[in-house]
Amino acid sequence: MYRVEQLIGGVWGAGGTGGQQTVVDPADGTPVSTVPVATADEVVKAVAAAREAAPGWAATAPADRAAALVRAATAVEAAAEELARATNAEMGKPLDDARGGVAAGIGTLRQYAELGPLRGGRTLHGATDAIDFMTPQPRGVVAVITPWNDPVAVSCGLLGAALVTGNVVLYKPSERTPATGWLLARALDEALPSGVLSLLTGGAEVGAALAGQEVDVVAHVGSTATGRAIAAACARTGAKALLENGGSDPLIVDAGVDPGWAAEQAALGAFANAGQICVAVERLYVHRDLADDFVAALVERAGALRMGPGRDPGTELGPLVDRRHRDHVHGQVTAAVAEGARLRVGGTLPAGPGAFYPATVVTGCTDEMALVRQETFGPVAPVVVVDSFGEALKRAARSPYGLAATVLTASMGHAQRAWRELPVGTVKVNAVFGGAPGGAAQPRRGSGQGFGYGPELLDELTTTKAVHLEPPTPTW
């Protein structure tokens, strides 16, 4: 049982007088953590304390900030197993996947520690007796609001980039994974000056209160609805909104590919982490020529997945984060079936405790169904059959989201056409996951705005100042 504490102005155990929340294990419903809830007044005090600490951290040499981030990464590494187990207990991610997320977060911290001191401005060519240059500076106070589906990896990206660029941070982890956020903040705080990092806990009301304060940046990864509320709050305060929000990522299966291989890719994209990944495959556009063989292979793969508590060895499909979310996923599936779709495997609520939901394949889907049109965020693969690659592109683009897309094709011409035409931030060809380290993209439409990863995130979290220096007028 984790007993979470807040960190405000360098003091652990501060605040939390707004009540207490309890997080339960989605596998069996047992209590995992008790969490203090910050009041609106405590949020105000935390912002004021961060504002007071900001000048000192901004004035710290970039190399010294980077060295602190290296020490922080080492502290997180020492707590890696506890972080992975907390993630598993709070949101159900299989333990090996949770370990992978922690390792990714540690790698990101080290990457930003290397990149931070290397960033510089540029010199301008003006008058010969003057000096003109542009230089990046910290934005000041950054509010970081993170999700529950990969809590360590996502948090380390935003926290590391904000800290190494000289910003102080107010960190609000998801109310579904607060102990994971608390353990991460404890490890980071070991290496940072007092007051540079604060931790606020609680539900959506705490996030809303934080986003409504006069901070300089609100960086959020989560749902589209929350992202839009944050953007509206930032429009009132003048803060910069940096958002990666929901998605409904398409997978296009072109004619001419091996249907068994394509089904393996689709299963990985749709069912990994029980479909609770920002860039999960959420709708499949499959060419008619191979649709029958592809669906048969996908149904077989879905039915063979081992479902169980994520802490059990061999588990491939853990529970959803909670029963409320399971109701959302199941509601979309049952609505699609009522509208004429055919359930091929899964789609039933398991008996017993927990928030488990089986890998589900649904065929006969249309673009008008909520299962296709909206974000599901569960282990569901809705299949739409198409007659041409052009039709698949057109229908894949017909979405309010623009996070990512995957194309499986043997045609280089189709691959080139896909990355040019699909209105998303990331296009992956012949692999649902993967990519070179340091990659970054800008989500579109309802999926957000601004770079959320890579070296470009450092630019998002700094502001550029132009400086013009002239010598004094001679007095002789």
Beta strands, then each sheet from edge to edge (+ up, - down):
strand 1: 2-3
strand 2: 7-8
strand 3: 11-12
strand 4: 20-24
strand 5: 31-36
strand 6: 122-124
strand 7: 131-138
strand 8: 141-145
strand 9: 168-172
strand 10: 197-199
strand 11: 217-221
strand 12: 240-244
strand 13: 249-253
strand 14: 281-287
strand 15: 342-345
strand 16: 360-363
strand 17: 380-386
strand 18: 401-402
strand 19: 404-408
strand 20: 426-429
strand 21: 444-445
strand 22: 448-449
strand 23: 462-469
sheet 1: 1+ 5+ 4-
sheet 2: 2+ 3-
sheet 3: 6+ 7- 23+
sheet 4: 10+ 9+ 8+ 11+ 12+ 22-
sheet 5: 15+ 16- 17- 14- 13- 19- 20-
sheet 6: 18+ 21-
end
